[in-house]
């Protein structure tokens, strides 16, 4: 998909990865890890635009609102993750910690994405374009 889209392939790839629901739930600090983010989604704790979504790879659109279901707002794991000082919420997400909601404001650029390692996306694209 990233190769077929118009524009810079690296930006397209990063944009597609960062639009995934599991990544946004993790980046919004609703979960400590991507794996626990996927579990929250699979177990039906997450709503997108008011509707329950249980597909971790669901691709979000700009202006989508992601929130925890009412019963899920009291989960201790979510409170622990939100209190974590380990990472900050990126600027392309608008979070309301009290309501436990986040708005996916826009698709991020590669330079904005807080990856913990130095990544060479050109090598990834080269590998998958064979």
Buried (B, 14 or more C-beta within 10 A) or exposed (E): EBEEEEEBBBBBBBBBEBBBBBBBBBBBBBBBEBEBBBBBBEEEBBBBEEEEBEBBEBEBEEEBBBBBBEEBBEBEBBBEBBEEEEEEBBEBBBBEBEEBBBBBBBBBBBEEBEEEEEEEBEEBBEEEEE
